[in-house]
Amino acid sequence: MTELNNLWLTETIRLREEHAGPLEDLEANRLARNAGGDLPTRILRRALWLAERDGLSTALNHWLQGARLALIVLAVLAVISGAGLAFAALGDGQTPVNVFWALGSLLGLNLILLLSWALGLVFAGEHGASLGRLWLWLSEKLARDAKAAQLAPALLLLLQRHKLNRWAIGVLVNALWLLAMLSALAMLLTLLATRRYGFVWETTILGGDTFVALTQALGALPGLLGFGVPTEQMIRASGDAALNIESARQTWAAWLVGVLVVYGVVPRLLLALFCLWRWKSGQAALQLDLNLPGYANLRERLMPSSERLGISDTAPEQLHRVESGASEARSEGALLVAIELDDQRPWPPHLPTSVSNAGILDSRESRNKLLEQLGRFPPARLAIACDPRRSPDRGSLALIAELARNAGTTRVWLLQAPPGEALDAERLGDWHAALQQLELSFADSAPLSWLETGHD
């Protein structure tokens, strides 16, 4: 993940929370606080954890793959278009080539769009290039990920805030036109090398002196680079019919190639390099705007002036599996904790001396206090006692999953019903299904031997 991708995901999380409400971020905030650093660093860590959990990191990879495919499609179109321009300019060689008509075919559209892009950049400041919009649209379609739809708006906002979108689109537009001009140049050279062309100029309302001056003016810069420029006599003679002289054909061909290189290829190359330089220098200065409400509201949660305990976020829409716990190198000891037990059940049971008791988590304060402790000192073995007479609500299951992520290995102890009561078989089945979804092992009897020795 590059720094731009990290900022991009962070902006995506901000927009998502701005439109859909706050995400369940208790564990993300705690991990960001434990990792330390300044506020932007903590905001980035929080956002990256949420993006990984909710699948936005995967969606970003899909979007980038789609963007690469879209670039390939546009590049192929540019190559085909450039070759088509050259073929349209010269034709099949059966009739003489009108040099200024050919020049207009090769450079006309390119120069008009180049001027439009430059004017939009200077006067409008921001401009929406059609190629840029087409590329974004193709990238989203080729990504084939519903979550990728949130990424393009976030990227545009991030770049617009730092006025980088103009340079990013500038690199794209000028690079594609450069590719088209190079394709036209290659096709032009191929046609000139394999067919015999005669060159003329024709007019009804303009005089010969105008064409002489225009031809020599356009050929001045290419002439400095070594390209041939027709003499005045050659230009005037070509006004009546194509000269059947080999040197005349070669001079006109060299002039046409030189004009295409100097006024078609070189400007696009220089502009593409300039936009790339501005993009690289601006990208290095990218940073979060902490004055935005979405980031300013995180200050107290990520860098609190005093420890604030409590869970105020809504339960997640879906369960997230416990993919891994704490590493063996960091974890040690054994711990027993219970979740929301009533007063009818005596607690704790008699524990071996090597097993610690974390009590009963029955308040937001106790939950946060234990999570902060586990974040610093994760146990090697953790047993979580639950009362299966209660329904396995999403909040409790999310807490179990978060506790398990901060321990080496975890088992859930589904307590037996008090004497005289019976467990509801359907509700117990719901517990089993939920714990299987979390990929946690569970037992109906006290796992005290496992806690003490690590073996059943």
Backbone torsions as a table, in degrees:
resi	resn	phi	psi	omega
1	MET	NA	123.2	177.1
2	THR	-80.6	168.5	178.8
3	GLU	-62.2	-37.4	177.2
4	LEU	-62.7	-42.3	179.2
5	ASN	-63.6	-38.5	178.2
6	ASN	-63.3	-46.1	178.3
7	LEU	-65.0	-36.8	179.6
8	TRP	-61.7	-48.5	178.8
9	LEU	-64.3	-37.8	178.6
10	THR	-63.1	-42.2	177.7
11	GLU	-66.5	-35.3	177.6
12	THR	-64.3	-42.8	177.5
13	ILE	-63.0	-40.3	179.3
14	ARG	-62.1	-45.9	179.4
15	LEU	-64.3	-38.8	-179.7
16	ARG	-63.2	-43.3	179.3
17	GLU	-70.8	-30.8	179.6
18	GLU	-67.2	-34.8	-177.0
19	HIS	-94.5	-33.6	-174.0
20	ALA	-110.0	-2.1	-179.4
21	GLY	96.2	166.8	-176.8
22	PRO	-60.8	143.6	176.0
23	LEU	-86.1	161.4	174.0
24	GLU	-73.5	105.5	-169.1
25	ASP	-129.0	21.3	-177.4
26	LEU	-57.5	-50.2	-178.0
27	GLU	-69.2	-37.6	178.9
28	ALA	-61.6	-43.3	179.0
29	ASN	-64.8	-42.2	-178.6
30	ARG	-64.5	-44.0	178.8
31	LEU	-63.9	-38.5	178.9
32	ALA	-66.1	-40.0	178.1
33	ARG	-66.2	-42.2	-179.1
34	ASN	-65.2	-33.7	-179.2
35	ALA	-71.6	-22.2	177.8
36	GLY	77.4	-167.7	-178.0
37	GLY	99.1	177.7	179.2
38	ASP	-78.7	178.4	-174.8
39	LEU	-62.6	-46.6	178.2
40	PRO	-58.0	-39.0	179.1
41	THR	-63.7	-41.3	180.0
42	ARG	-69.3	-37.8	177.1
43	ILE	-63.4	-40.8	178.3
44	LEU	-63.2	-45.3	-179.0
45	ARG	-63.4	-42.0	178.9
46	ARG	-60.9	-47.8	-176.9
47	ALA	-65.6	-40.0	-178.9
48	LEU	-67.4	-36.0	177.6
49	TRP	-66.2	-44.5	178.8
50	LEU	-64.8	-39.4	179.8
51	ALA	-64.7	-39.6	178.3
52	GLU	-67.3	-41.3	-178.9
53	ARG	-65.9	-41.7	-173.6
54	ASP	-92.5	4.5	175.1
55	GLY	86.2	8.0	-179.6
56	LEU	-72.9	-30.5	177.3
57	SER	-63.7	-42.7	176.7
58	THR	-64.9	-40.7	178.1
59	ALA	-62.1	-36.2	177.5
60	LEU	-63.8	-42.5	177.0
61	ASN	-61.7	-40.6	177.2
62	HIS	-63.7	-40.6	-179.8
63	TRP	-64.1	-42.5	179.7
64	LEU	-65.1	-37.5	175.2
65	GLN	-63.7	-42.4	176.2
66	GLY	-62.6	-37.7	179.2
67	ALA	-64.3	-39.5	178.4
68	ARG	-66.2	-42.0	177.8
69	LEU	-63.4	-39.9	178.7
70	ALA	-63.1	-39.3	177.8
71	LEU	-64.1	-39.5	178.2
72	ILE	-63.4	-42.8	178.9
73	VAL	-61.4	-46.6	-179.4
74	LEU	-65.7	-37.1	179.0
75	ALA	-65.3	-41.0	177.7
76	VAL	-63.0	-43.2	177.1
77	LEU	-61.9	-38.7	179.1
78	ALA	-64.5	-42.6	179.7
79	VAL	-63.8	-45.5	179.8
80	ILE	-63.9	-42.1	-179.5
81	SER	-64.3	-43.3	179.3
82	GLY	-61.8	-43.4	178.1
83	ALA	-63.9	-37.7	178.4
84	GLY	-64.5	-37.6	177.7
85	LEU	-61.7	-44.4	-179.2
86	ALA	-65.0	-42.0	-179.8
87	PHE	-66.6	-39.2	177.9
88	ALA	-65.8	-32.0	-177.8
89	ALA	-72.3	-39.5	-175.2
90	LEU	-97.4	-30.1	-178.4
91	GLY	75.8	-159.9	-174.9
92	ASP	-95.8	3.9	178.1
93	GLY	84.8	0.6	-179.4
94	GLN	-76.7	-27.2	179.3
95	THR	-124.1	154.5	178.7
96	PRO	-60.4	151.3	-178.8
97	VAL	-93.1	122.8	172.2
98	ASN	-75.6	112.0	-168.6
99	VAL	-61.9	-40.3	-177.8
100	PHE	-79.0	-27.3	172.6
101	TRP	-68.4	-41.2	176.9
102	ALA	-64.6	-40.4	179.3
103	LEU	-64.7	-39.9	177.2
104	GLY	-64.2	-37.3	178.0
105	SER	-65.9	-38.5	-177.4
106	LEU	-76.6	-39.8	-170.6
107	LEU	-115.2	-14.2	-171.9
108	GLY	-58.2	-58.7	-178.0
109	LEU	-63.5	-38.9	-180.0
110	ASN	-61.0	-47.4	-178.1
111	LEU	-68.7	-37.0	178.5
112	ILE	-63.4	-46.5	-179.9
113	LEU	-70.8	-31.1	175.6
114	LEU	-65.1	-43.5	178.0
115	LEU	-64.9	-41.0	178.2
116	SER	-62.5	-42.4	178.7
117	TRP	-63.7	-43.6	-178.6
118	ALA	-65.5	-42.5	178.8
119	LEU	-64.4	-41.4	177.5
120	GLY	-63.2	-36.2	179.4
121	LEU	-69.4	-39.3	-175.6
122	VAL	-78.7	-46.4	-171.1
123	PHE	-94.8	-39.4	-178.1
124	ALA	-86.5	-21.4	-178.4
125	GLY	78.3	-58.4	176.0
126	GLU	-111.2	142.3	179.6
127	HIS	-144.1	146.4	179.0
128	GLY	-105.4	91.5	179.9
129	ALA	-67.2	138.8	-178.4
130	SER	-62.2	-38.6	178.6
131	LEU	-64.2	-37.1	177.9
132	GLY	-64.4	-44.4	178.7
133	ARG	-65.8	-38.8	178.3
134	LEU	-63.8	-40.7	179.9
135	TRP	-64.5	-43.6	178.3
136	LEU	-62.9	-41.7	179.7
137	TRP	-64.3	-45.2	178.8
138	LEU	-64.6	-39.0	-179.7
139	SER	-60.3	-43.7	-179.4
140	GLU	-66.7	-41.0	-179.3
141	LYS	-67.1	-40.3	-177.7
142	LEU	-77.5	-17.3	178.7
143	ALA	-67.6	-35.8	178.9
144	ARG	55.7	44.5	177.9
145	ASP	-140.7	120.7	-176.1
146	ALA	-60.4	-34.6	-178.9
147	LYS	-71.3	-18.9	179.7
148	ALA	-67.8	-16.8	179.4
149	ALA	-64.8	-22.9	179.7
150	GLN	-80.7	-13.6	-171.1
151	LEU	-81.1	-42.5	-176.3
152	ALA	-60.5	-47.0	177.8
153	PRO	-60.5	-37.9	179.4
154	ALA	-64.7	-41.2	178.9
155	LEU	-64.0	-43.9	-180.0
156	LEU	-62.6	-43.6	179.0
157	LEU	-63.3	-42.6	-179.8
158	LEU	-62.1	-44.1	-178.6
159	LEU	-73.5	-37.6	179.1
160	GLN	-64.7	-35.3	-179.7
161	ARG	-62.1	-31.1	179.5
162	HIS	-107.1	11.8	177.9
163	LYS	55.4	41.1	179.5
164	LEU	-104.3	-13.3	-177.4
165	ASN	-64.0	-33.7	180.0
166	ARG	-62.5	-37.1	-178.0
167	TRP	-80.1	-34.4	177.0
168	ALA	-63.8	-46.4	178.1
169	ILE	-67.5	-34.2	177.9
170	GLY	-61.9	-41.6	177.0
171	VAL	-61.5	-45.6	-178.6
172	LEU	-62.6	-51.6	-175.4
173	VAL	-63.1	-49.4	-176.3
174	ASN	-70.4	-33.2	177.5
175	ALA	-66.6	-40.9	179.1
176	LEU	-67.3	-40.6	177.2
177	TRP	-68.4	-34.9	175.0
178	LEU	-61.3	-42.4	177.9
179	LEU	-63.0	-40.6	178.3
180	ALA	-64.2	-42.4	179.0
181	MET	-66.2	-38.9	176.9
182	LEU	-65.9	-38.2	176.1
183	SER	-64.4	-42.3	177.3
184	ALA	-62.8	-40.5	179.0
185	LEU	-63.7	-43.6	179.9
186	ALA	-64.2	-43.0	178.7
187	MET	-67.3	-38.2	178.3
188	LEU	-61.3	-46.6	178.8
189	LEU	-64.5	-37.6	179.2
190	THR	-63.8	-45.1	-179.9
191	LEU	-66.5	-40.9	179.4
192	LEU	-67.1	-28.4	-179.0
193	ALA	-82.1	-19.1	-173.9
194	THR	-115.8	-7.3	179.3
195	ARG	-134.5	156.9	179.1
196	ARG	-101.2	120.4	-178.9
197	TYR	-117.5	142.1	168.6
198	GLY	-106.7	149.7	-173.6
199	PHE	-122.4	134.7	178.2
200	VAL	-137.7	167.5	167.6
201	TRP	-132.2	145.4	-176.0
202	GLU	-134.8	146.5	177.3
203	THR	-159.1	158.7	176.9
204	THR	-114.1	-38.9	-173.0
205	ILE	-107.0	-14.6	-179.3
206	LEU	-101.1	154.7	179.8
207	GLY	-91.8	169.2	-179.5
208	GLY	-65.5	-32.9	-179.0
209	ASP	-61.7	-34.9	179.2
210	THR	-63.0	-43.0	-179.3
211	PHE	-70.5	-35.0	176.7
212	VAL	-62.6	-48.3	-178.6
213	ALA	-65.4	-41.7	-178.3
214	LEU	-67.1	-42.0	-179.9
215	THR	-64.1	-43.9	-179.5
216	GLN	-70.4	-33.4	177.6
217	ALA	-67.1	-44.1	179.0
218	LEU	-67.2	-29.2	-177.8
219	GLY	-87.2	-3.4	-176.4
220	ALA	-62.3	-53.2	-179.5
221	LEU	-66.6	-45.8	175.4
222	PRO	-59.7	-33.4	178.5
223	GLY	-62.6	-34.2	177.3
224	LEU	-65.3	-25.0	179.7
225	LEU	-92.1	2.5	176.3
226	GLY	100.9	2.0	177.6
227	PHE	-79.7	147.0	-178.7
228	GLY	-71.4	147.7	177.1
229	VAL	-128.4	125.0	-179.6
230	PRO	-60.5	144.1	175.9
231	THR	-74.9	168.8	-179.5
232	GLU	-62.4	-41.4	179.8
233	GLN	-63.7	-39.2	180.0
234	MET	-66.7	-38.6	-180.0
235	ILE	-66.4	-45.4	-178.9
236	ARG	-65.2	-39.8	-178.8
237	ALA	-66.9	-29.5	-179.3
238	SER	-77.0	-5.4	178.7
239	GLY	-77.9	-20.9	-179.8
240	ASP	-92.1	-45.1	-180.0
241	ALA	-162.2	161.8	178.4
242	ALA	-66.2	128.7	-179.2
243	LEU	-71.3	127.8	179.6
244	ASN	-90.5	50.2	-179.4
245	ILE	-123.5	131.6	-174.9
246	GLU	-62.5	-40.8	-178.7
247	SER	-65.0	-35.3	179.0
248	ALA	-67.6	-44.2	178.2
249	ARG	-61.1	-42.5	-179.1
250	GLN	-67.4	-37.5	180.0
251	THR	-67.3	-44.8	177.7
252	TRP	-63.3	-40.2	179.1
253	ALA	-63.6	-43.1	178.6
254	ALA	-64.1	-39.9	178.4
255	TRP	-62.4	-44.3	-179.3
256	LEU	-63.8	-43.2	178.5
257	VAL	-64.7	-43.1	-179.4
258	GLY	-62.4	-43.1	179.1
259	VAL	-63.7	-39.7	178.1
260	LEU	-63.6	-41.8	-179.8
261	VAL	-66.2	-48.5	-173.0
262	VAL	-73.1	-39.6	-174.4
263	TYR	-104.0	-4.8	178.3
264	GLY	-115.4	-54.4	-175.2
265	VAL	-78.8	-50.9	-173.0
266	VAL	-61.4	-47.1	179.3
267	PRO	-59.4	-41.3	179.8
268	ARG	-67.3	-37.0	178.2
269	LEU	-64.3	-47.5	-179.0
270	LEU	-64.3	-41.0	179.5
271	LEU	-67.4	-38.8	178.0
272	ALA	-63.4	-42.3	178.5
273	LEU	-67.6	-38.4	178.6
274	PHE	-65.0	-46.2	178.8
275	CYS	-63.8	-37.2	178.0
276	LEU	-64.8	-40.5	177.6
277	TRP	-63.3	-45.3	178.3
278	ARG	-64.4	-37.4	178.7
279	TRP	-64.8	-46.1	-178.9
280	LYS	-64.4	-44.9	-179.2
281	SER	-67.9	-37.9	177.8
282	GLY	-71.7	-34.5	179.6
283	GLN	-64.2	-34.6	179.6
284	ALA	-67.1	-22.3	-178.9
285	ALA	-97.6	5.6	-179.7
286	LEU	-64.0	138.1	175.8
287	GLN	-157.6	166.4	-179.7
288	LEU	-73.1	145.1	173.2
289	ASP	-93.1	97.9	-174.4
290	LEU	-70.9	-7.9	178.5
291	ASN	-81.8	-12.3	177.4
292	LEU	-66.2	140.6	-177.1
293	PRO	-55.4	-38.6	-177.6
294	GLY	-61.7	-30.9	178.9
295	TYR	-91.8	-37.3	-179.4
296	ALA	-62.1	-34.1	-179.4
297	ASN	-70.1	-14.8	-179.3
298	LEU	-87.0	-8.3	-173.8
299	ARG	-59.2	-47.8	-177.1
300	GLU	-69.3	-29.2	-179.5
301	ARG	-79.1	-32.2	-176.6
302	LEU	-98.9	-29.2	176.7
303	MET	-132.6	67.0	-174.7
304	PRO	-69.3	143.3	174.4
305	SER	-68.7	-26.6	172.2
306	SER	-144.9	153.9	-178.6
307	GLU	-62.5	122.7	179.3
308	ARG	-113.0	119.0	-177.3
309	LEU	-100.0	154.9	175.7
310	GLY	130.6	149.7	177.8
311	ILE	-113.4	112.9	-177.7
312	SER	-116.4	2.1	-176.3
313	ASP	-88.7	154.1	179.0
314	THR	-72.8	157.6	179.5
315	ALA	-68.0	149.7	-179.8
316	PRO	-68.1	155.9	-179.8
317	GLU	-72.8	-22.9	-179.3
318	GLN	-145.2	159.1	179.3
319	LEU	-80.9	146.9	178.3
320	HIS	-115.0	123.4	-173.9
321	ARG	-64.6	151.2	176.5
322	VAL	-84.5	95.4	-174.8
323	GLU	-77.4	-31.3	179.8
324	SER	-159.9	152.9	177.3
325	GLY	-106.6	-163.2	179.2
326	ALA	-69.9	152.3	-179.4
327	SER	-70.6	153.4	-179.4
328	GLU	-64.4	-29.7	-178.0
329	ALA	-67.3	-30.7	-177.1
330	ARG	-93.4	-22.6	-172.2
331	SER	-97.6	146.8	175.6
332	GLU	-160.2	155.7	177.7
333	GLY	82.6	-179.2	-179.2
334	ALA	-134.1	147.6	-174.3
335	LEU	-142.4	139.1	174.7
336	LEU	-117.1	132.2	178.7
337	VAL	-138.7	148.2	178.3
338	ALA	-119.4	152.7	-178.7
339	ILE	-118.5	116.6	170.0
340	GLU	50.4	62.9	174.5
341	LEU	-94.7	147.6	179.5
342	ASP	-86.4	175.4	-175.8
343	ASP	-74.5	-13.4	-177.9
344	GLN	-72.4	-16.8	-174.9
345	ARG	-105.3	121.3	177.3
346	PRO	-65.8	136.0	-177.5
347	TRP	-150.4	140.9	3.6
348	PRO	-89.1	167.1	172.1
349	PRO	-72.9	172.9	178.2
350	HIS	-70.2	122.2	-173.8
351	LEU	-111.7	146.5	170.7
352	PRO	-61.1	155.6	-176.5
353	THR	-63.3	-25.2	-178.3
354	SER	-82.9	-4.5	-178.1
355	VAL	-107.0	128.0	179.8
356	SER	-93.0	152.4	179.4
357	ASN	-110.1	122.2	179.3
358	ALA	-96.2	3.8	176.3
359	GLY	80.0	-158.6	-178.0
360	ILE	-111.1	127.6	176.6
361	LEU	-87.6	101.9	-178.3
362	ASP	-128.4	12.4	178.6
363	SER	-149.7	161.7	178.4
364	ARG	-63.2	-36.9	-179.5
365	GLU	-63.4	-45.0	-178.2
366	SER	-67.5	-35.8	178.9
367	ARG	-64.7	-49.2	-178.9
368	ASN	-64.9	-38.0	179.9
369	LYS	-62.6	-43.8	179.8
370	LEU	-67.9	-41.0	179.6
371	LEU	-62.6	-39.7	176.7
372	GLU	-63.4	-40.2	179.5
373	GLN	-66.1	-43.9	179.4
374	LEU	-66.1	-31.4	177.4
375	GLY	-62.8	-30.3	179.4
376	ARG	-91.8	-39.2	-176.3
377	PHE	-130.8	79.1	-177.6
378	PRO	-71.5	137.5	177.5
379	PRO	-80.2	154.4	176.7
380	ALA	-73.6	-34.5	179.4
381	ARG	-132.3	132.7	-178.9
382	LEU	-131.3	126.7	173.4
383	ALA	-111.8	130.4	-178.3
384	ILE	-114.9	116.0	-179.4
385	ALA	-91.0	131.1	-179.1
386	CYS	-131.4	150.1	177.3
387	ASP	-94.0	107.7	-176.5
388	PRO	-73.5	0.1	173.5
389	ARG	-74.0	-20.3	175.3
390	ARG	-87.4	150.2	177.4
391	SER	-72.2	143.6	178.7
392	PRO	-76.4	80.1	-178.8
393	ASP	-72.4	162.6	-174.6
394	ARG	-64.9	-33.5	178.7
395	GLY	-63.6	-44.6	178.9
396	SER	-65.5	-41.7	-179.9
397	LEU	-66.8	-36.8	176.6
398	ALA	-64.7	-38.5	177.3
399	LEU	-65.3	-43.4	178.2
400	ILE	-59.5	-44.6	-179.9
401	ALA	-62.9	-40.5	-179.1
402	GLU	-68.9	-39.8	175.7
403	LEU	-61.5	-42.8	-178.1
404	ALA	-65.1	-32.9	179.6
405	ARG	-69.4	-13.4	-179.5
406	ASN	-109.4	25.6	176.8
407	ALA	-139.5	157.0	179.0
408	GLY	-62.8	-59.7	174.8
409	THR	-134.3	151.7	-173.5
410	THR	-134.9	142.1	170.6
411	ARG	-131.3	144.2	178.2
412	VAL	-103.5	128.4	-179.3
413	TRP	-101.7	107.6	177.1
414	LEU	-87.1	105.6	-171.7
415	LEU	-66.3	149.7	175.0
416	GLN	-72.7	155.2	177.9
417	ALA	-70.2	149.5	176.5
418	PRO	-60.4	158.7	179.4
419	PRO	-55.4	135.6	179.8
420	GLY	91.3	-6.4	178.5
421	GLU	-118.1	158.7	178.3
422	ALA	-127.0	145.4	178.1
423	LEU	-77.0	143.4	175.5
424	ASP	-75.0	119.4	-175.3
425	ALA	-61.8	-38.3	-179.4
426	GLU	-67.3	-42.1	179.8
427	ARG	-67.4	-38.9	177.3
428	LEU	-63.4	-37.2	176.0
429	GLY	-63.8	-35.7	176.6
430	ASP	-63.5	-39.6	177.2
431	TRP	-62.5	-46.2	-179.3
432	HIS	-60.4	-44.3	-178.9
433	ALA	-64.4	-41.6	-178.9
434	ALA	-66.1	-42.8	-179.6
435	LEU	-68.9	-32.5	174.7
436	GLN	-66.9	-36.1	176.6
437	GLN	-65.5	-36.5	176.5
438	LEU	-77.0	-8.2	-178.9
439	GLU	61.2	43.0	176.9
440	LEU	-113.1	139.7	176.3
441	SER	-79.2	152.0	-177.7
442	PHE	-144.4	161.2	-178.2
443	ALA	-149.0	155.6	178.4
444	ASP	-94.8	-9.3	179.5
445	SER	-115.4	161.2	-175.8
446	ALA	-64.0	124.1	-179.6
447	PRO	-86.7	45.7	-174.1
448	LEU	-70.3	-38.5	178.8
449	SER	-63.6	-40.6	178.1
450	TRP	-64.8	-40.0	178.6
451	LEU	-62.1	-39.1	-174.6
452	GLU	-77.3	-42.0	-171.8
453	THR	-114.9	-16.6	-174.2
454	GLY	86.3	1.5	178.9
455	HIS	-127.2	152.4	177.8
456	ASP	-77.0	NA	NA
